[in-house]
Amino acid sequence: MPEGDTVYRTALRLTEALGGQVLRRAELRHPRLATADLTGRVFDRARSVGKHLFLRFGGEVSLHCHLGMDGSWRIHDPRRRAPVGHWTRVLLETPDRLALGQKLLELALVRTPEEGKLVAHLGPDLLDPDWSAEHETEAVRRLTADPARELGLALLDQSVLAGVGNVYKAEVCFLLGVSPWTPVSEVDPTEVVALCRKLLLDNATRAVRVTTGDRRRGRELWVYGRERTGCLRCGGRVVVGSQGGAGRERVAPWCPHCQR
């Protein structure tokens, strides 16, 4: 599933491509939205909130979408053949750009002032441009609400912190030197929140995600996706476990040597 940094970059790309332009074609290929018509409206901008995306249009109308596991937004030249198919959920076209929302999980039209209602259940957004000490305090409070909870599960809970996914869960646990099954009570919650935010900020505008500081191919991550190549720090075997209840299991890669 795309993580917070991916959704943040998606919002930037959509704003750069369509911002301030009038839509000459707009299709919402969803049963509940089939009769909605955004043609002729100005595309204002896109913004991300954790893993959620809001596209804002003139007249205080917003399109809310969630990328789910496989969703994406791609920008194309409208003069060339674009990959429009049965998986296309949204099509937005200006004279210069064509934006296609593919395989989107959720779609809803709301009034822009009501966007907050759809994400009210989320914890503090780690990429919120207005992040403050109050956001940090709230994030720490939510993280420590259940001290016995496994750290990996707490990090994936979007009602605790918005934006962390499985890649960052694995990498944050590695950098803390603990396994994903470590209770929250055994780590410094302020350090956890600060590290999560730092990693997402570092990668907010990068095409390739890097948590090691080394951008060379194959050296970008410490343990995630390194089952065959081994831990980048010690070279030892990366073990992949499972975390979460039945039906909600997520892989949990970790290095038994570097993570107690």
C-alpha positions as a Python dict, from the first residue, in 0.01 Angstrom:
ca = {
    (1, 'M'): (0, 0, 0),
    (2, 'P'): (134, 347, -85),
    (3, 'E'): (260, 524, 226),
    (4, 'G'): (229, 884, 332),
    (5, 'D'): (526, 1009, 131),
    (6, 'T'): (390, 854, -190),
    (7, 'V'): (50, 1021, -141),
    (8, 'Y'): (221, 1352, -59),
    (9, 'R'): (420, 1337, -385),
    (10, 'T'): (105, 1247, -574),
    (11, 'A'): (-62, 1562, -444),
    (12, 'L'): (237, 1770, -552),
    (13, 'R'): (235, 1621, -903),
    (14, 'L'): (-137, 1675, -951),
    (15, 'T'): (-114, 2035, -832),
    (16, 'E'): (183, 2104, -1057),
    (17, 'A'): (13, 1949, -1361),
    (18, 'L'): (-345, 2075, -1321),
    (19, 'G'): (-338, 2359, -1071),
    (20, 'G'): (-526, 2671, -1182),
    (21, 'Q'): (-652, 2514, -1505),
    (22, 'V'): (-1007, 2463, -1627),
    (23, 'L'): (-1118, 2103, -1678),
    (24, 'R'): (-1244, 2044, -2029),
    (25, 'R'): (-1324, 1683, -1947),
    (26, 'A'): (-1396, 1514, -1615),
    (27, 'E'): (-1520, 1159, -1564),
    (28, 'L'): (-1587, 994, -1228),
    (29, 'R'): (-1632, 626, -1302),
    (30, 'H'): (-1804, 523, -983),
    (31, 'P'): (-2173, 424, -946),
    (32, 'R'): (-2243, 689, -682),
    (33, 'L'): (-2064, 963, -874),
    (34, 'A'): (-2156, 880, -1233),
    (35, 'T'): (-2391, 1179, -1265),
    (36, 'A'): (-2151, 1429, -1107),
    (37, 'D'): (-2001, 1675, -1356),
    (38, 'L'): (-1681, 1865, -1281),
    (39, 'T'): (-1631, 1979, -1640),
    (40, 'G'): (-1568, 2353, -1657),
    (41, 'R'): (-1448, 2381, -1299),
    (42, 'V'): (-1102, 2505, -1211),
    (43, 'F'): (-870, 2250, -1053),
    (44, 'D'): (-742, 2431, -746),
    (45, 'R'): (-494, 2193, -587),
    (46, 'A'): (-448, 1852, -429),
    (47, 'R'): (-354, 1787, -69),
    (48, 'S'): (-266, 1474, 126),
    (49, 'V'): (-366, 1378, 478),
    (50, 'G'): (-178, 1066, 576),
    (51, 'K'): (-269, 811, 308),
    (52, 'H'): (-578, 1008, 199),
    (53, 'L'): (-591, 1245, -96),
    (54, 'F'): (-820, 1542, -157),
    (55, 'L'): (-853, 1708, -498),
    (56, 'R'): (-1002, 2055, -470),
    (57, 'F'): (-1206, 2228, -739),
    (58, 'G'): (-1366, 2569, -778),
    (59, 'G'): (-1695, 2616, -593),
    (60, 'E'): (-1564, 2448, -276),
    (61, 'V'): (-1595, 2094, -411),
    (62, 'S'): (-1343, 1825, -316),
    (63, 'L'): (-1290, 1474, -445),
    (64, 'H'): (-1169, 1241, -172),
    (65, 'C'): (-981, 927, -270),
    (66, 'H'): (-772, 656, -111),
    (67, 'L'): (-515, 468, -317),
    (68, 'G'): (-565, 141, -130),
    (69, 'M'): (-316, -133, -218),
    (70, 'D'): (-279, -72, -591),
    (71, 'G'): (-418, 274, -666),
    (72, 'S'): (-222, 546, -842),
    (73, 'W'): (-245, 878, -1026),
    (74, 'R'): (-51, 931, -1347),
    (75, 'I'): (-9, 1238, -1566),
    (76, 'H'): (-22, 1203, -1948),
    (77, 'D'): (-15, 1414, -2262),
    (78, 'P'): (-379, 1436, -2384),
    (79, 'R'): (-258, 1434, -2744),
    (80, 'R'): (-122, 1084, -2707),
    (81, 'R'): (-287, 751, -2637),
    (82, 'A'): (-328, 703, -2262),
    (83, 'P'): (-388, 377, -2069),
    (84, 'V'): (-759, 430, -2007),
    (85, 'G'): (-928, 102, -1917),
    (86, 'H'): (-1176, -70, -1690),
    (87, 'W'): (-946, 7, -1395),
    (88, 'T'): (-967, 383, -1460),
    (89, 'R'): (-1177, 545, -1188),
    (90, 'V'): (-1117, 917, -1253),
    (91, 'L'): (-1023, 1106, -1568),
    (92, 'L'): (-940, 1478, -1548),
    (93, 'E'): (-828, 1661, -1861),
    (94, 'T'): (-709, 2014, -1930),
    (95, 'P'): (-575, 2142, -2265),
    (96, 'D'): (-222, 2041, -2163),
    (97, 'R'): (-253, 1749, -1923),
    (98, 'L'): (-453, 1432, -1863),
    (99, 'A'): (-463, 1288, -1511),
    (100, 'L'): (-580, 931, -1464),
    (101, 'G'): (-675, 785, -1129),
    (102, 'Q'): (-631, 409, -1160),
    (103, 'K'): (-757, 133, -927),
    (104, 'L'): (-860, 383, -657),
    (105, 'L'): (-1010, 223, -347),
    (106, 'E'): (-1240, 500, -226),
    (107, 'L'): (-1407, 794, -398),
    (108, 'A'): (-1640, 1057, -258),
    (109, 'L'): (-1741, 1414, -343),
    (110, 'V'): (-1768, 1649, -45),
    (111, 'R'): (-1777, 2020, 21),
    (112, 'T'): (-1422, 2141, 79),
    (113, 'P'): (-1497, 2276, 431),
    (114, 'E'): (-1613, 1924, 525),
    (115, 'E'): (-1296, 1739, 427),
    (116, 'G'): (-1200, 1710, 792),
    (117, 'K'): (-1496, 1485, 868),
    (118, 'L'): (-1355, 1212, 644),
    (119, 'V'): (-1018, 1207, 819),
    (120, 'A'): (-1125, 1295, 1173),
    (121, 'H'): (-1039, 942, 1287),
    (122, 'L'): (-673, 978, 1189),
    (123, 'G'): (-387, 1056, 1418),
    (124, 'P'): (-157, 1354, 1350),
    (125, 'D'): (-40, 1367, 988),
    (126, 'L'): (338, 1330, 994),
    (127, 'L'): (369, 1540, 676),
    (128, 'D'): (135, 1816, 789),
    (129, 'P'): (301, 2143, 678),
    (130, 'D'): (166, 2304, 994),
    (131, 'W'): (320, 2042, 1227),
    (132, 'S'): (373, 2185, 1573),
    (133, 'A'): (459, 2090, 1929),
    (134, 'E'): (88, 2024, 1982),
    (135, 'H'): (90, 1768, 1700),
    (136, 'E'): (389, 1593, 1855),
    (137, 'T'): (230, 1585, 2199),
    (138, 'E'): (-90, 1436, 2059),
    (139, 'A'): (105, 1177, 1858),
    (140, 'V'): (297, 1069, 2167),
    (141, 'R'): (-26, 1051, 2367),
    (142, 'R'): (-189, 823, 2111),
    (143, 'L'): (120, 607, 2074),
    (144, 'T'): (146, 546, 2448),
    (145, 'A'): (-227, 495, 2509),
    (146, 'D'): (-171, 117, 2510),
    (147, 'P'): (179, 56, 2652),
    (148, 'A'): (159, -322, 2602),
    (149, 'R'): (79, -296, 2231),
    (150, 'E'): (339, -420, 1983),
    (151, 'L'): (527, -125, 1836),
    (152, 'G'): (487, -247, 1479),
    (153, 'L'): (109, -263, 1513),
    (154, 'A'): (93, 79, 1677),
    (155, 'L'): (294, 233, 1393),
    (156, 'L'): (60, 88, 1130),
    (157, 'D'): (-248, 218, 1311),
    (158, 'Q'): (-347, 532, 1121),
    (159, 'S'): (-550, 653, 1419),
    (160, 'V'): (-218, 682, 1605),
    (161, 'L'): (7, 830, 1335),
    (162, 'A'): (-109, 907, 983),
    (163, 'G'): (129, 815, 704),
    (164, 'V'): (338, 521, 826),
    (165, 'G'): (313, 198, 626),
    (166, 'N'): (490, -136, 630),
    (167, 'V'): (818, -9, 483),
    (168, 'Y'): (859, 263, 742),
    (169, 'K'): (741, 33, 1020),
    (170, 'A'): (1024, -207, 941),
    (171, 'E'): (1286, 63, 895),
    (172, 'V'): (1190, 261, 1206),
    (173, 'C'): (1206, -52, 1421),
    (174, 'F'): (1548, -132, 1275),
    (175, 'L'): (1683, 216, 1345),
    (176, 'L'): (1553, 193, 1701),
    (177, 'G'): (1727, -143, 1743),
    (178, 'V'): (1409, -326, 1844),
    (179, 'S'): (1189, -588, 1681),
    (180, 'P'): (840, -499, 1556),
    (181, 'W'): (698, -708, 1844),
    (182, 'T'): (855, -492, 2113),
    (183, 'P'): (595, -335, 2347),
    (184, 'V'): (551, 39, 2310),
    (185, 'S'): (646, 75, 2678),
    (186, 'E'): (1005, -30, 2597),
    (187, 'V'): (1083, 255, 2356),
    (188, 'D'): (1103, 633, 2383),
    (189, 'P'): (775, 749, 2223),
    (190, 'T'): (906, 1097, 2150),
    (191, 'E'): (1201, 947, 1963),
    (192, 'V'): (966, 717, 1770),
    (193, 'V'): (745, 1004, 1654),
    (194, 'A'): (1043, 1222, 1563),
    (195, 'L'): (1206, 940, 1364),
    (196, 'C'): (888, 859, 1174),
    (197, 'R'): (840, 1222, 1080),
    (198, 'K'): (1205, 1266, 980),
    (199, 'L'): (1202, 965, 746),
    (200, 'L'): (878, 1071, 577),
    (201, 'L'): (999, 1429, 539),
    (202, 'D'): (1330, 1312, 395),
    (203, 'N'): (1144, 1114, 130),
    (204, 'A'): (850, 1344, 67),
    (205, 'T'): (986, 1465, -267),
    (206, 'R'): (1210, 1173, -365),
    (207, 'A'): (1122, 930, -641),
    (208, 'V'): (1316, 652, -464),
    (209, 'R'): (1264, 597, -92),
    (210, 'V'): (1586, 604, 115),
    (211, 'T'): (1620, 539, 488),
    (212, 'T'): (1992, 457, 502),
    (213, 'G'): (2128, 782, 360),
    (214, 'D'): (2280, 584, 72),
    (215, 'R'): (2102, 637, -261),
    (216, 'R'): (2298, 371, -448),
    (217, 'R'): (2080, 100, -595),
    (218, 'G'): (2026, -186, -353),
    (219, 'R'): (2144, 14, -53),
    (220, 'E'): (1843, 238, 7),
    (221, 'L'): (1681, 35, 289),
    (222, 'W'): (1816, -147, 595),
    (223, 'V'): (1596, -456, 612),
    (224, 'Y'): (1277, -414, 410),
    (225, 'G'): (1290, -622, 93),
    (226, 'R'): (1633, -762, 186),
    (227, 'E'): (1534, -1123, 255),
    (228, 'R'): (1775, -1245, -12),
    (229, 'T'): (2058, -996, 30),
    (230, 'G'): (2067, -971, 410),
    (231, 'C'): (2077, -686, 658),
    (232, 'L'): (2258, -387, 510),
    (233, 'R'): (2438, -318, 840),
    (234, 'C'): (2563, -659, 952),
    (235, 'G'): (2503, -875, 646),
    (236, 'G'): (2309, -1125, 853),
    (237, 'R'): (1988, -1296, 754),
    (238, 'V'): (1673, -1086, 748),
    (239, 'V'): (1385, -1284, 897),
    (240, 'V'): (1031, -1215, 778),
    (241, 'G'): (760, -1271, 1034),
    (242, 'S'): (390, -1197, 1038),
    (243, 'Q'): (220, -935, 1250),
    (244, 'G'): (-147, -864, 1305),
    (245, 'G'): (-468, -1060, 1354),
    (246, 'A'): (-623, -1309, 1116),
    (247, 'G'): (-712, -1148, 787),
    (248, 'R'): (-501, -840, 865),
    (249, 'E'): (-154, -993, 872),
    (250, 'R'): (135, -779, 752),
    (251, 'V'): (488, -894, 685),
    (252, 'A'): (744, -789, 944),
    (253, 'P'): (1105, -811, 825),
    (254, 'W'): (1374, -771, 1090),
    (255, 'C'): (1737, -854, 1167),
    (256, 'P'): (1772, -1072, 1480),
    (257, 'H'): (2132, -958, 1519),
    (258, 'C'): (2073, -581, 1506),
    (259, 'Q'): (1727, -575, 1662),
    (260, 'R'): (1687, -716, 2010),
}
